[in-house]
Amino acid sequence: MSDPDAHLLIVDDDERIRGLLQKFLMRNGFLVSAARDAGHARRILTGLDFDLIVLDVMMPGEDGVSLTRFIREGAQTPILLLTARSETEDRIRGLEAGADDYLAKPFEPKELLLRINAILRRMPEPEPDQSKPKVISLGPIRYDVERGEMWRGEEAVRLTATESQLMRIFAKTPGEALSRSQLVEDLGRDKGQAQERAVDVQITRLRRKIEVNPKEPRYLQTVRGAGYMLSPD
């Protein structure tokens, strides 16, 4: 059974594999972001925390083992390495760098799912962070930061997967403007004007759920020349 609250990051330079894994894992209940290489992953990781990272070892530029070492310098996020190499020496390199598990290509998607769920079950519950608000108030709306849930009074507000990702991104830096290009990166999408316009559409939809008057937003504001900003009560 997949953890419906778990947010995964897929890092793979193969666009086809990246897309297939993202769709498969989303169908199995996860929130999923994707990065096309180590540099893209580093940018995403500066603004988002993940429950688990699925990381390809063989990538152009910085490889997965090097990125694993970088991640381990500041975080204990579980890492599952994917690679076409199956030699013992390569498995050892990945595990010594700090990976939690290792899966050789080619593999069955179901095996990947079983490995992910096994790692997540082993993870201890995170210690509560007393310095950050657990609930953000947006007028009549309450957003539970830890659970990723939104409520209007006693009624749950249904969010799409992308809307939920956007709220998680904004909730990490309330009062700070985020550019459209940064939001595209944090969502794990490929760059481009089409994706930035797609972010505008998602912001419009999200405003309909949290604003009294979406045409004059109070809580999800447009900051001229800078992007969008969550401004809670």
N, C-alpha and C positions, 0 to 999 in steps of 0.2 A: 504494500500500500504506500503510495507516494505521499510525502508531506505537502499539503496544499499551500503552505505558507513559504516553502523553501524557494529561494531565488538563486538560480544557477547562472554561471558565466561560461559560455562555450568559446574557446580560443582555438581557431583552426584556420590556416591560410587557404584551404580548399573550400571555395564558395559552395560547391554542391554538398559536400559533407556537412559543412557548417549549417546550411539551411535544413538538410534532412534531420540532423540531430535536434535543431531548435524546434522544428515542427513535432517530432516524435515526443520530445520531453514535455512540450506544452500540452500535447494531447494526453499526457499522463499526469497532468495536474500541477506542473511546476511553472513558476515565472522564469522566463529564460531571456537573458541578454547574450549578445554574441560579439566577438571581436575578431578581426581578420588577421591580426598579427600581435606580437608582443608589445609593440609601441602603442597600438590601439587599446590593448588590454590595460596597460599602465595608466592611460588617460581615464578609462572608465573606472578603474579602481581608486583613483583619487577622489571620486565623488560618490561611490556606491560601495556598500558592504554586501557580500554574498555569503550564502550558506555553503556553497561548494563550487569549485572551479574545475571544469573538464578541459584539459590542456593538452594540445598536440605537441609532441616533442620536436618533430622535424619541421621547422618553419624557416623561411628565408630571413636573414638578419639574426636577431636574437632568438635562440632556440628555447624550447620549453623548460629544459633543466635550469638554464640561466634565469629565466623568469620565475621559476619556482624558488630559487635562492633569494631573488629580490623580494618576492611576496613574504617569504619567511622572515625577512629582516624586520617586518613590522606587523605581521598578522599570522594567526594560526588557522586561517580559513582552510578547510579540507581541500586537497588537490588530488584529482584523479588524472594520471598521465595516459595519453594515447600515443602509440607509436607503431610504425611498421617494423621496428626492430624488436626481436624477441630474445636476443642473447642475454645471458645472465648478467654480464658486465654492464649492459645498458640499463637493465632493471635496477641494478644496485646503484648506479649513478643517480637515477631518478629518485630512489628512496633515500639515499644519503643527502640529497639536496632538500628533502623535506616533504616529498610526496607521500600521500596516505595509501595510495594503491596504484596499480599499473595494469593497463589492459592493452594487449597487442592487437594491431590490425592484421587482417580483417576480423571483426567481431559481430556477434548478433546483437541488435539493439536491445533485446530483452536482457542480455547479460549485462550490458551497460547500466540498464535501469536497476537491476538487482544489486550491482556494485554500489551505485549511488545511494540507494536506500540503505544498504548495509553500513556505509560510512556515516550517513546522517543519523542512524540509530545509535551509533557509538559515541556521537558527540554529546558532551555534557551541556546542560542548560546554561545559557549565558547569564553571567551575573548582571543584576539590574544596574543601570547607569543612572545614578541619582542626579547627575548634572544636567540631563536632558529631559525635556517634558515628555511625559508618556502620552498625553492627549493634547492635541492642538484644537483650539476653538476658533471656528470661523462663523461667527454669528450663531444661528441655530444649528449649525453643523458641528459635530465632534469627529475628529479623525484620530483613531488609535494608532500611534506611530509603530508600536511593537507588533501589533496584529495586522496592521494594514487594512483596518476596517473603518468605514465611515457610517455615521449615524445622524439622523435627523430626529431628535427626541428618542423614542423607542423604536423607530423604524429604520432598518438598515438601508443604506444607499448603495445600490449595486454599481460596481465599477468594472469596466472592461479591464483586460490584462494590461493594456497600454496606459489607461487612466491610473491604474494601481501603481504601475512603475513610475509614472510622472509624480504622483503624490509622494511616493517614497523618496524620489529625488529632491523635490521641493522641501519636504519635511526635514531633510538633513541640513538645509541651509536657509531657514526662514529669514526673511528680510534681506536676502542677497539675490541680486538679479542674475539670471542664467540666460545666456544667449541661445538662440535657436540652434546654432551649430554645436554648442556644448550639450544641449538636450539630446540632439541626434546622437552624439557620441555616447552619452550616458545610457541611452536606450539601446545601445548596441547595434545601431543601424549604420549602413554605409553612407558616406557623405554625399551631399548633392542638394540642389535647390528643391528637387521633388520631395526629398525627405524633410526638409525644413518647412515646406508648405504643409506636409502631412502633420508636422508638430503643431502648426497653427490650427489645423482642423481639430486635433485632439484637445488643444487648449480650449477652443470654443465649446466643445462638447463637455469638458470638465467644468467649465464655468456655469453651464446650464444646471449642473448638479449642486454647486456650492454657493452661487451668487443669488441674491435677491433680485437684482437686475443685471443679467449677464452682459447687457450692452454698456453698462457703467460699472465695471467690476471693482469691488472693494477689497476682496481677499486675494484674488489671483490677478495681479496688476500687470499692465504693460509698462515697461520702463523705456522711455524713448531712447533709442540708440544703444540699449544694453540688453533688452530681452524681456523675460518674464520673471516676476517675483511673487512668492507667497508671503502675504502680510497678515498673519493671524492677529486675533484680538490680544 
